[in-house]
Structures are given as structure tokens and as C-alpha cells.
Amino acid sequence: MLVEKSGIPWTFLRPGAFMSNALQWVNTIKLQGKAFNPTGDGKVAPISPYDIAAVAALALIGSEHQGKAYDLTGSQLLSTPEQVHILSKVIGSPIECIDIPIKVAAERWKASGLPEI
């Protein structure tokens, strides 16, 4: 990788799924009481952006992290249905998790203005 070969001190932080990605469900939860899931029962360990920032701050203030890479995850593997269930308990209102094909999700994302990859 160019950064590694550059001679400039570096530290890589590689966060996985962000907890704040759940905000994508805000409108459908408010309007329909539903969250749409294109990932089936796949599990991730979502991490809070605040935790990522805390790790970044530590990496910036000490040289002991130079030349290292860190995979950052939350503490618990959760499927989308499990995340939606937790949200439902937290807000005190039922939320239905609806499985949808990835193609449908991609069409929705494109229609909402997200760029294609």
C-alpha cells in the first residue's frame, strides 16, 4: 500500500458496521413501523462512531500505534432482525423487520440519491 511505503507514520483504523447506520430506518419506522432488511440473518458487530473516535484519539496522541492496523468492532454480533428488536424495546414501540431482496434495496438507495458503487 502506498501509505505504508511512503515513510510517513501511519495507523489504520478499520471499523466495520457503524451503529449509526440504523438511522437509515428512521423514516420507515416513523411512517410504517417497519425496517427493511436486505441482509437476511447475516450478523455484524456494530460499533459506535464515538468509540471509533476514541480509538482515533488514542492513536493520534501516542507513537506506539504507528505502523499498526486495528479492526474495530462492537462487542456483540447482531443480525438486522436482532438490531430491530433491540430498537423496538428501546423506543417502546413494535417495529416489524421485513426481508427484501438486495436488488430492491439497491433500487431504493439509488432512488434516494445514494451514488452507485
N, CA, C and O atoms as CSV, one atom per row, in Angstrom:
chain,resi,resn,atom,element,x,y,z
A,1,MET,N,N,0.837,-1.165,0.000
A,1,MET,CA,C,0.000,0.000,0.000
A,1,MET,C,C,0.895,1.245,0.000
A,1,MET,O,O,1.935,1.266,0.658
A,2,LEU,N,N,0.493,2.258,-0.724
A,2,LEU,CA,C,1.315,3.461,-0.883
A,2,LEU,C,C,1.613,4.147,0.447
A,2,LEU,O,O,2.731,4.612,0.667
A,3,VAL,N,N,0.638,4.213,1.319
A,3,VAL,CA,C,0.859,4.884,2.601
A,3,VAL,C,C,1.946,4.169,3.391
A,3,VAL,O,O,2.811,4.811,3.987
A,4,GLU,N,N,1.902,2.863,3.394
A,4,GLU,CA,C,2.894,2.098,4.140
A,4,GLU,C,C,4.305,2.300,3.580
A,4,GLU,O,O,5.279,2.309,4.332
A,5,LYS,N,N,4.407,2.457,2.286
A,5,LYS,CA,C,5.705,2.625,1.632
A,5,LYS,C,C,6.190,4.073,1.632
A,5,LYS,O,O,7.334,4.338,1.263
A,6,SER,N,N,5.348,4.998,2.034
A,6,SER,CA,C,5.666,6.426,1.920
A,6,SER,C,C,6.706,6.913,2.922
A,6,SER,O,O,7.365,7.926,2.687
A,7,GLY,N,N,6.857,6.210,4.023
A,7,GLY,CA,C,7.754,6.677,5.069
A,7,GLY,C,C,7.075,7.596,6.075
A,7,GLY,O,O,7.663,7.945,7.098
A,8,ILE,N,N,5.842,7.988,5.787
A,8,ILE,CA,C,5.062,8.818,6.702
A,8,ILE,C,C,4.469,7.905,7.788
A,8,ILE,O,O,3.940,6.839,7.476
A,9,PRO,N,N,4.555,8.315,9.048
A,9,PRO,CA,C,3.941,7.485,10.104
A,9,PRO,C,C,2.447,7.290,9.836
A,9,PRO,O,O,1.754,8.223,9.430
A,10,TRP,N,N,1.963,6.074,10.067
A,10,TRP,CA,C,0.561,5.776,9.799
A,10,TRP,C,C,0.005,4.812,10.832
A,10,TRP,O,O,0.739,4.050,11.461
A,11,THR,N,N,-1.288,4.863,10.988
A,11,THR,CA,C,-2.068,3.897,11.758
A,11,THR,C,C,-3.376,3.719,11.004
A,11,THR,O,O,-4.030,4.708,10.672
A,12,PHE,N,N,-3.770,2.490,10.728
A,12,PHE,CA,C,-5.042,2.228,10.056
A,12,PHE,C,C,-6.095,1.820,11.067
A,12,PHE,O,O,-5.865,0.948,11.905
A,13,LEU,N,N,-7.242,2.453,10.981
A,13,LEU,CA,C,-8.414,2.051,11.758
A,13,LEU,C,C,-9.426,1.514,10.761
A,13,LEU,O,O,-9.781,2.199,9.802
A,14,ARG,N,N,-9.886,0.301,10.982
A,14,ARG,CA,C,-10.804,-0.352,10.050
A,14,ARG,C,C,-12.114,-0.700,10.773
A,14,ARG,O,O,-12.316,-1.838,11.198
A,15,PRO,N,N,-12.986,0.281,10.904
A,15,PRO,CA,C,-14.261,-0.030,11.559
A,15,PRO,C,C,-15.160,-0.842,10.636
A,15,PRO,O,O,-15.130,-0.687,9.416
A,16,GLY,N,N,-15.947,-1.700,11.238
A,16,GLY,CA,C,-16.947,-2.450,10.480
A,16,GLY,C,C,-18.229,-1.641,10.421
A,16,GLY,O,O,-18.199,-0.438,10.161
A,17,ALA,N,N,-19.333,-2.285,10.657
A,17,ALA,CA,C,-20.637,-1.621,10.602
A,17,ALA,C,C,-20.759,-0.591,11.725
A,17,ALA,O,O,-20.402,-0.852,12.874
A,18,PHE,N,N,-21.270,0.579,11.364
A,18,PHE,CA,C,-21.484,1.636,12.360
A,18,PHE,C,C,-22.871,1.472,12.982
A,18,PHE,O,O,-23.838,1.191,12.273
A,19,MET,N,N,-22.975,1.644,14.296
A,19,MET,CA,C,-24.283,1.616,14.953
A,19,MET,C,C,-25.216,2.664,14.357
A,19,MET,O,O,-26.423,2.446,14.251
A,20,SER,N,N,-24.657,3.783,13.976
A,20,SER,CA,C,-25.473,4.880,13.447
A,20,SER,C,C,-26.090,4.559,12.086
A,20,SER,O,O,-26.939,5.311,11.608
A,21,ASN,N,N,-25.677,3.449,11.448
A,21,ASN,CA,C,-26.329,3.044,10.206
A,21,ASN,C,C,-27.801,2.729,10.427
A,21,ASN,O,O,-28.585,2.740,9.479
A,22,ALA,N,N,-28.179,2.450,11.656
A,22,ALA,CA,C,-29.590,2.191,11.973
A,22,ALA,C,C,-30.454,3.421,11.693
A,22,ALA,O,O,-31.673,3.303,11.573
A,23,LEU,N,N,-29.843,4.584,11.590
A,23,LEU,CA,C,-30.615,5.796,11.285
A,23,LEU,C,C,-31.278,5.718,9.908
A,23,LEU,O,O,-32.212,6.470,9.629
A,24,GLN,N,N,-30.805,4.822,9.055
A,24,GLN,CA,C,-31.430,4.660,7.745
A,24,GLN,C,C,-32.878,4.191,7.858
A,24,GLN,O,O,-33.650,4.330,6.909
A,25,TRP,N,N,-33.251,3.636,9.012
A,25,TRP,CA,C,-34.614,3.131,9.211
A,25,TRP,C,C,-35.561,4.162,9.803
A,25,TRP,O,O,-36.749,3.880,9.954
A,26,VAL,N,N,-35.074,5.341,10.140
A,26,VAL,CA,C,-35.885,6.329,10.852
A,26,VAL,C,C,-37.221,6.596,10.150
A,26,VAL,O,O,-38.277,6.505,10.776
A,27,ASN,N,N,-37.178,6.919,8.876
A,27,ASN,CA,C,-38.415,7.290,8.182
A,27,ASN,C,C,-39.403,6.140,8.088
A,27,ASN,O,O,-40.595,6.329,8.328
A,28,THR,N,N,-38.921,4.945,7.739
A,28,THR,CA,C,-39.868,3.842,7.608
A,28,THR,C,C,-40.404,3.388,8.960
A,28,THR,O,O,-41.528,2.896,9.053
A,29,ILE,N,N,-39.601,3.552,10.006
A,29,ILE,CA,C,-40.104,3.230,11.348
A,29,ILE,C,C,-41.169,4.236,11.745
A,29,ILE,O,O,-42.234,3.860,12.235
A,30,LYS,N,N,-40.887,5.512,11.536
A,30,LYS,CA,C,-41.865,6.554,11.893
A,30,LYS,C,C,-43.159,6.418,11.087
A,30,LYS,O,O,-44.253,6.509,11.645
A,31,LEU,N,N,-43.032,6.200,9.773
A,31,LEU,CA,C,-44.205,6.201,8.899
A,31,LEU,C,C,-44.947,4.867,8.840
A,31,LEU,O,O,-46.168,4.831,8.693
A,32,GLN,N,N,-44.176,3.748,8.959
A,32,GLN,CA,C,-44.796,2.444,8.750
A,32,GLN,C,C,-44.599,1.459,9.897
A,32,GLN,O,O,-45.218,0.395,9.919
A,33,GLY,N,N,-43.745,1.809,10.842
A,33,GLY,CA,C,-43.438,0.854,11.904
A,33,GLY,C,C,-42.636,-0.331,11.386
A,33,GLY,O,O,-42.717,-1.434,11.927
A,34,LYS,N,N,-41.850,-0.089,10.317
A,34,LYS,CA,C,-41.111,-1.171,9.675
A,34,LYS,C,C,-39.670,-0.764,9.376
A,34,LYS,O,O,-39.371,0.406,9.140
A,35,ALA,N,N,-38.794,-1.757,9.392
A,35,ALA,CA,C,-37.414,-1.601,8.927
A,35,ALA,C,C,-37.208,-2.663,7.861
A,35,ALA,O,O,-37.569,-3.823,8.058
A,36,PHE,N,N,-36.626,-2.271,6.728
A,36,PHE,CA,C,-36.448,-3.192,5.611
A,36,PHE,C,C,-35.020,-3.718,5.594
A,36,PHE,O,O,-34.063,-2.952,5.714
A,37,ASN,N,N,-34.887,-5.031,5.442
A,37,ASN,CA,C,-33.629,-5.729,5.643
A,37,ASN,C,C,-33.204,-6.508,4.399
A,37,ASN,O,O,-33.833,-7.510,4.057
A,38,PRO,N,N,-32.139,-6.060,3.712
A,38,PRO,CA,C,-31.635,-6.815,2.566
A,38,PRO,C,C,-30.522,-7.808,2.928
A,38,PRO,O,O,-29.936,-8.420,2.035
A,39,THR,N,N,-30.222,-7.975,4.216
A,39,THR,CA,C,-29.071,-8.786,4.615
A,39,THR,C,C,-29.432,-10.126,5.234
A,39,THR,O,O,-28.551,-10.851,5.696
A,40,GLY,N,N,-30.715,-10.463,5.251
A,40,GLY,CA,C,-31.112,-11.744,5.827
A,40,GLY,C,C,-30.724,-11.842,7.286
A,40,GLY,O,O,-30.916,-10.901,8.056
A,41,ASP,N,N,-30.175,-12.991,7.662
A,41,ASP,CA,C,-29.772,-13.199,9.051
A,41,ASP,C,C,-28.275,-13.016,9.263
A,41,ASP,O,O,-27.733,-13.420,10.291
A,42,GLY,N,N,-27.596,-12.391,8.263
A,42,GLY,CA,C,-26.169,-12.119,8.418
A,42,GLY,C,C,-25.915,-11.266,9.650
A,42,GLY,O,O,-26.728,-10.408,9.996
A,43,LYS,N,N,-24.813,-11.495,10.298
A,43,LYS,CA,C,-24.519,-10.781,11.542
A,43,LYS,C,C,-23.280,-9.909,11.415
A,43,LYS,O,O,-22.315,-10.264,10.738
A,44,VAL,N,N,-23.330,-8.763,12.079
A,44,VAL,CA,C,-22.210,-7.844,12.201
A,44,VAL,C,C,-22.102,-7.438,13.664
A,44,VAL,O,O,-23.023,-7.661,14.450
A,45,ALA,N,N,-20.984,-6.847,14.018
A,45,ALA,CA,C,-20.795,-6.327,15.369
A,45,ALA,C,C,-20.711,-4.810,15.262
A,45,ALA,O,O,-19.612,-4.257,15.215
A,46,PRO,N,N,-21.867,-4.119,15.223
A,46,PRO,CA,C,-21.847,-2.674,15.001
A,46,PRO,C,C,-21.095,-1.938,16.104
A,46,PRO,O,O,-21.141,-2.310,17.277
A,47,ILE,N,N,-20.400,-0.880,15.686
A,47,ILE,CA,C,-19.602,-0.088,16.617
A,47,ILE,C,C,-20.092,1.362,16.595
A,47,ILE,O,O,-20.491,1.882,15.553
A,48,SER,N,N,-20.054,1.982,17.727
A,48,SER,CA,C,-20.450,3.381,17.844
A,48,SER,C,C,-19.380,4.287,17.233
A,48,SER,O,O,-18.188,4.077,17.458
A,49,PRO,N,N,-19.799,5.291,16.463
A,49,PRO,CA,C,-18.818,6.260,15.949
A,49,PRO,C,C,-18.030,6.933,17.080
A,49,PRO,O,O,-16.880,7.323,16.880
A,50,TYR,N,N,-18.631,7.070,18.249
A,50,TYR,CA,C,-17.923,7.655,19.389
A,50,TYR,C,C,-16.769,6.755,19.833
A,50,TYR,O,O,-15.715,7.251,20.231
A,51,ASP,N,N,-16.964,5.438,19.766
A,51,ASP,CA,C,-15.883,4.515,20.109
A,51,ASP,C,C,-14.764,4.571,19.067
A,51,ASP,O,O,-13.585,4.482,19.408
A,52,ILE,N,N,-15.138,4.716,17.813
A,52,ILE,CA,C,-14.137,4.855,16.752
A,52,ILE,C,C,-13.313,6.126,16.989
A,52,ILE,O,O,-12.089,6.116,16.856
A,53,ALA,N,N,-13.989,7.206,17.337
A,53,ALA,CA,C,-13.299,8.475,17.602
A,53,ALA,C,C,-12.366,8.350,18.797
A,53,ALA,O,O,-11.276,8.922,18.790
A,54,ALA,N,N,-12.775,7.615,19.819
A,54,ALA,CA,C,-11.921,7.434,21.000
A,54,ALA,C,C,-10.647,6.683,20.624
A,54,ALA,O,O,-9.558,7.035,21.080
A,55,VAL,N,N,-10.781,5.655,19.797
A,55,VAL,CA,C,-9.609,4.909,19.346
A,55,VAL,C,C,-8.715,5.805,18.489
A,55,VAL,O,O,-7.493,5.783,18.630
A,56,ALA,N,N,-9.319,6.586,17.609
A,56,ALA,CA,C,-8.538,7.502,16.762
A,56,ALA,C,C,-7.759,8.497,17.613
A,56,ALA,O,O,-6.596,8.781,17.326
A,57,ALA,N,N,-8.385,9.024,18.649
A,57,ALA,CA,C,-7.701,9.983,19.529
A,57,ALA,C,C,-6.492,9.332,20.193
A,57,ALA,O,O,-5.423,9.939,20.268
A,58,LEU,N,N,-6.653,8.114,20.669
A,58,LEU,CA,C,-5.517,7.412,21.281
A,58,LEU,C,C,-4.406,7.162,20.266
A,58,LEU,O,O,-3.224,7.297,20.581
A,59,ALA,N,N,-4.796,6.797,19.049
A,59,ALA,CA,C,-3.786,6.542,18.013
A,59,ALA,C,C,-3.025,7.810,17.645
A,59,ALA,O,O,-1.848,7.749,17.289
A,60,LEU,N,N,-3.693,8.959,17.731
A,60,LEU,CA,C,-3.052,10.223,17.359
A,60,LEU,C,C,-2.097,10.753,18.426
A,60,LEU,O,O,-1.140,11.455,18.098
A,61,ILE,N,N,-2.338,10.432,19.685
A,61,ILE,CA,C,-1.523,11.033,20.744
A,61,ILE,C,C,-0.327,10.186,21.159
A,61,ILE,O,O,0.515,10.644,21.931
A,62,GLY,N,N,-0.244,8.966,20.662
A,62,GLY,CA,C,0.882,8.125,21.056
A,62,GLY,C,C,1.545,7.482,19.860
A,62,GLY,O,O,0.872,7.086,18.908
A,63,SER,N,N,2.851,7.378,19.901
A,63,SER,CA,C,3.585,6.798,18.767
A,63,SER,C,C,3.559,5.267,18.785
A,63,SER,O,O,3.962,4.638,17.807
A,64,GLU,N,N,3.098,4.663,19.870
A,64,GLU,CA,C,3.107,3.197,19.956
A,64,GLU,C,C,2.152,2.527,18.968
A,64,GLU,O,O,2.203,1.312,18.779
A,65,HIS,N,N,1.290,3.313,18.344
A,65,HIS,CA,C,0.327,2.752,17.380
A,65,HIS,C,C,0.798,2.907,15.935
A,65,HIS,O,O,0.147,2.413,15.015
A,66,GLN,N,N,1.912,3.582,15.732
A,66,GLN,CA,C,2.412,3.790,14.369
A,66,GLN,C,C,2.762,2.449,13.723
A,66,GLN,O,O,3.365,1.571,14.341
A,67,GLY,N,N,2.365,2.329,12.470
A,67,GLY,CA,C,2.658,1.113,11.731
A,67,GLY,C,C,1.759,-0.054,12.066
A,67,GLY,O,O,2.058,-1.197,11.720
A,68,LYS,N,N,0.661,0.229,12.738
A,68,LYS,CA,C,-0.272,-0.834,13.121
A,68,LYS,C,C,-1.636,-0.593,12.491
A,68,LYS,O,O,-1.991,0.533,12.140
A,69,ALA,N,N,-2.383,-1.667,12.360
A,69,ALA,CA,C,-3.743,-1.597,11.829
A,69,ALA,C,C,-4.672,-2.265,12.830
A,69,ALA,O,O,-4.348,-3.311,13.391
A,70,TYR,N,N,-5.827,-1.655,13.047
A,70,TYR,CA,C,-6.799,-2.168,14.011
A,70,TYR,C,C,-8.157,-2.361,13.354
A,70,TYR,O,O,-8.712,-1.435,12.764
A,71,ASP,N,N,-8.683,-3.573,13.463
A,71,ASP,CA,C,-10.057,-3.834,13.051
A,71,ASP,C,C,-10.946,-3.489,14.242
A,71,ASP,O,O,-10.777,-4.028,15.336
A,72,LEU,N,N,-11.897,-2.582,14.011
A,72,LEU,CA,C,-12.740,-2.101,15.100
A,72,LEU,C,C,-14.155,-2.658,14.954
A,72,LEU,O,O,-14.774,-2.546,13.896
A,73,THR,N,N,-14.648,-3.252,16.020
A,73,THR,CA,C,-15.998,-3.792,16.020
A,73,THR,C,C,-16.659,-3.518,17.359
A,73,THR,O,O,-16.005,-3.162,18.340
A,74,GLY,N,N,-17.959,-3.691,17.371
A,74,GLY,CA,C,-18.685,-3.657,18.629
A,74,GLY,C,C,-18.470,-4.963,19.368
A,74,GLY,O,O,-17.720,-5.830,18.920
A,75,SER,N,N,-19.129,-5.092,20.493
A,75,SER,CA,C,-18.890,-6.250,21.357
A,75,SER,C,C,-19.807,-7.438,21.081
A,75,SER,O,O,-19.607,-8.516,21.640
A,76,GLN,N,N,-20.823,-7.251,20.215
A,76,GLN,CA,C,-21.809,-8.317,20.047
A,76,GLN,C,C,-22.204,-8.473,18.578
A,76,GLN,O,O,-22.523,-7.492,17.906
A,77,LEU,N,N,-22.179,-9.705,18.091
A,77,LEU,CA,C,-22.659,-9.985,16.740
A,77,LEU,C,C,-24.182,-9.946,16.728
A,77,LEU,O,O,-24.835,-10.623,17.522
A,78,LEU,N,N,-24.741,-9.150,15.822
A,78,LEU,CA,C,-26.192,-8.995,15.739
A,78,LEU,C,C,-26.649,-9.040,14.288
A,78,LEU,O,O,-26.006,-8.465,13.410
A,79,SER,N,N,-27.753,-9.720,14.042
A,79,SER,CA,C,-28.391,-9.673,12.728
A,79,SER,C,C,-29.257,-8.418,12.680
A,79,SER,O,O,-29.516,-7.799,13.712
A,80,THR,N,N,-29.700,-8.045,11.493
A,80,THR,CA,C,-30.613,-6.897,11.390
A,80,THR,C,C,-31.888,-7.143,12.181
A,80,THR,O,O,-32.324,-6.247,12.903
A,81,PRO,N,N,-32.517,-8.335,12.078
A,81,PRO,CA,C,-33.706,-8.553,12.905
A,81,PRO,C,C,-33.436,-8.378,14.405
A,81,PRO,O,O,-34.289,-7.871,15.133
A,82,GLU,N,N,-32.263,-8.794,14.862
A,82,GLU,CA,C,-31.923,-8.613,16.276
A,82,GLU,C,C,-31.744,-7.135,16.612
A,82,GLU,O,O,-32.180,-6.684,17.672
A,83,GLN,N,N,-31.103,-6.375,15.716
A,83,GLN,CA,C,-30.941,-4.936,15.949
A,83,GLN,C,C,-32.299,-4.236,16.001
A,83,GLN,O,O,-32.537,-3.380,16.853
A,84,VAL,N,N,-33.176,-4.610,15.085
A,84,VAL,CA,C,-34.515,-4.006,15.045
A,84,VAL,C,C,-35.286,-4.358,16.318
A,84,VAL,O,O,-36.009,-3.519,16.856
A,85,HIS,N,N,-35.137,-5.585,16.796
A,85,HIS,CA,C,-35.802,-5.986,18.044
A,85,HIS,C,C,-35.314,-5.128,19.213
A,85,HIS,O,O,-36.114,-4.683,20.035
A,86,ILE,N,N,-34.016,-4.901,19.285
A,86,ILE,CA,C,-33.457,-4.052,20.352
A,86,ILE,C,C,-34.007,-2.637,20.247
A,86,ILE,O,O,-34.413,-2.050,21.250
A,87,LEU,N,N,-34.022,-2.081,19.021
A,87,LEU,CA,C,-34.587,-0.739,18.824
A,87,LEU,C,C,-36.039,-0.675,19.266
A,87,LEU,O,O,-36.466,0.294,19.894
A,88,SER,N,N,-36.782,-1.700,18.938
A,88,SER,CA,C,-38.193,-1.764,19.306
A,88,SER,C,C,-38.360,-1.700,20.826
A,88,SER,O,O,-39.225,-0.987,21.335
A,89,LYS,N,N,-37.526,-2.451,21.538
A,89,LYS,CA,C,-37.588,-2.435,23.008
A,89,LYS,C,C,-37.197,-1.063,23.555
A,89,LYS,O,O,-37.816,-0.568,24.496
A,90,VAL,N,N,-36.165,-0.448,22.961
A,90,VAL,CA,C,-35.672,0.844,23.445
A,90,VAL,C,C,-36.713,1.946,23.253
A,90,VAL,O,O,-36.923,2.769,24.144
A,91,ILE,N,N,-37.363,1.957,22.086
A,91,ILE,CA,C,-38.339,3.025,21.839
A,91,ILE,C,C,-39.723,2.681,22.387
A,91,ILE,O,O,-40.611,3.533,22.413
A,92,GLY,N,N,-39.905,1.441,22.824
A,92,GLY,CA,C,-41.167,1.048,23.417
A,92,GLY,C,C,-42.315,0.940,22.418
A,92,GLY,O,O,-43.478,1.135,22.772
A,93,SER,N,N,-41.983,0.632,21.183
A,93,SER,CA,C,-42.993,0.520,20.138
A,93,SER,C,C,-42.596,-0.615,19.196
A,93,SER,O,O,-41.414,-0.767,18.885
A,94,PRO,N,N,-43.549,-1.405,18.742
A,94,PRO,CA,C,-43.187,-2.511,17.854
A,94,PRO,C,C,-42.662,-2.022,16.505
A,94,PRO,O,O,-43.169,-1.055,15.936
A,95,ILE,N,N,-41.646,-2.704,16.015
A,95,ILE,CA,C,-41.091,-2.445,14.684
A,95,ILE,C,C,-41.025,-3.794,13.982
A,95,ILE,O,O,-40.471,-4.756,14.515
A,96,GLU,N,N,-41.585,-3.857,12.804
A,96,GLU,CA,C,-41.540,-5.079,12.019
A,96,GLU,C,C,-40.315,-5.038,11.119
A,96,GLU,O,O,-40.061,-4.037,10.449
A,97,CYS,N,N,-39.563,-6.121,11.106
A,97,CYS,CA,C,-38.384,-6.234,10.240
A,97,CYS,C,C,-38.800,-7.045,9.015
A,97,CYS,O,O,-39.168,-8.215,9.127
A,98,ILE,N,N,-38.737,-6.412,7.847
A,98,ILE,CA,C,-39.178,-7.026,6.604
A,98,ILE,C,C,-37.973,-7.351,5.727
A,98,ILE,O,O,-37.215,-6.454,5.357
A,99,ASP,N,N,-37.792,-8.625,5.394
A,99,ASP,CA,C,-36.730,-9.013,4.477
A,99,ASP,C,C,-37.093,-8.589,3.058
A,99,ASP,O,O,-38.221,-8.780,2.606
A,100,ILE,N,N,-36.106,-8.004,2.360
A,100,ILE,CA,C,-36.290,-7.617,0.954
A,100,ILE,C,C,-35.066,-8.059,0.170
A,100,ILE,O,O,-33.976,-8.170,0.732
A,101,PRO,N,N,-35.236,-8.314,-1.127
A,101,PRO,CA,C,-34.073,-8.685,-1.953
A,101,PRO,C,C,-33.090,-7.514,-2.063
A,101,PRO,O,O,-33.493,-6.351,-2.036
A,102,ILE,N,N,-31.816,-7.830,-2.183
A,102,ILE,CA,C,-30.782,-6.806,-2.294
A,102,ILE,C,C,-31.037,-5.900,-3.502
A,102,ILE,O,O,-30.736,-4.707,-3.452
A,103,LYS,N,N,-31.584,-6.452,-4.579
A,103,LYS,CA,C,-31.871,-5.646,-5.765
A,103,LYS,C,C,-32.898,-4.558,-5.435
A,103,LYS,O,O,-32.768,-3.425,-5.897
A,104,VAL,N,N,-33.896,-4.889,-4.657
A,104,VAL,CA,C,-34.906,-3.906,-4.249
A,104,VAL,C,C,-34.262,-2.834,-3.374
A,104,VAL,O,O,-34.539,-1.645,-3.528
A,105,ALA,N,N,-33.406,-3.265,-2.462
A,105,ALA,CA,C,-32.717,-2.305,-1.596
A,105,ALA,C,C,-31.856,-1.364,-2.434
A,105,ALA,O,O,-31.845,-0.157,-2.192
A,106,ALA,N,N,-31.134,-1.906,-3.417
A,106,ALA,CA,C,-30.282,-1.074,-4.278
A,106,ALA,C,C,-31.115,-0.052,-5.047
A,106,ALA,O,O,-30.705,1.099,-5.193
A,107,GLU,N,N,-32.281,-0.466,-5.538
A,107,GLU,CA,C,-33.161,0.462,-6.248
A,107,GLU,C,C,-33.638,1.582,-5.323
A,107,GLU,O,O,-33.709,2.741,-5.729
A,108,ARG,N,N,-33.963,1.232,-4.085
A,108,ARG,CA,C,-34.405,2.236,-3.101
A,108,ARG,C,C,-33.275,3.211,-2.785
A,108,ARG,O,O,-33.496,4.420,-2.703
A,109,TRP,N,N,-32.065,2.683,-2.609
A,109,TRP,CA,C,-30.936,3.549,-2.295
A,109,TRP,C,C,-30.663,4.504,-3.447
A,109,TRP,O,O,-30.417,5.692,-3.236
A,110,LYS,N,N,-30.707,3.982,-4.661
A,110,LYS,CA,C,-30.478,4.818,-5.840
A,110,LYS,C,C,-31.552,5.900,-5.939
A,110,LYS,O,O,-31.241,7.060,-6.213
A,111,ALA,N,N,-32.813,5.527,-5.718
A,111,ALA,CA,C,-33.919,6.489,-5.790
A,111,ALA,C,C,-33.794,7.574,-4.718
A,111,ALA,O,O,-34.281,8.690,-4.896
A,112,SER,N,N,-33.134,7.234,-3.600
A,112,SER,CA,C,-32.970,8.218,-2.524
A,112,SER,C,C,-31.767,9.131,-2.757
A,112,SER,O,O,-31.514,10.043,-1.970
A,113,GLY,N,N,-31.020,8.881,-3.850
A,113,GLY,CA,C,-29.912,9.758,-4.193
A,113,GLY,C,C,-28.538,9.234,-3.844
A,113,GLY,O,O,-27.544,9.917,-4.091
A,114,LEU,N,N,-28.450,8.033,-3.273
A,114,LEU,CA,C,-27.134,7.480,-2.967
A,114,LEU,C,C,-26.419,7.124,-4.260
A,114,LEU,O,O,-27.048,6.608,-5.185
A,115,PRO,N,N,-25.127,7.386,-4.347
A,115,PRO,CA,C,-24.388,7.071,-5.583
A,115,PRO,C,C,-24.207,5.562,-5.742
A,115,PRO,O,O,-24.157,4.817,-4.764
A,116,GLU,N,N,-24.112,5.135,-6.994
A,116,GLU,CA,C,-23.815,3.727,-7.256
A,116,GLU,C,C,-22.356,3.465,-6.987
A,116,GLU,O,O,-21.508,4.342,-7.156
A,117,ILE,N,N,-22.070,2.244,-6.563
A,117,ILE,CA,C,-20.676,1.860,-6.272
A,117,ILE,C,C,-20.065,1.265,-7.504
A,117,ILE,O,O,-18.898,0.873,-7.487
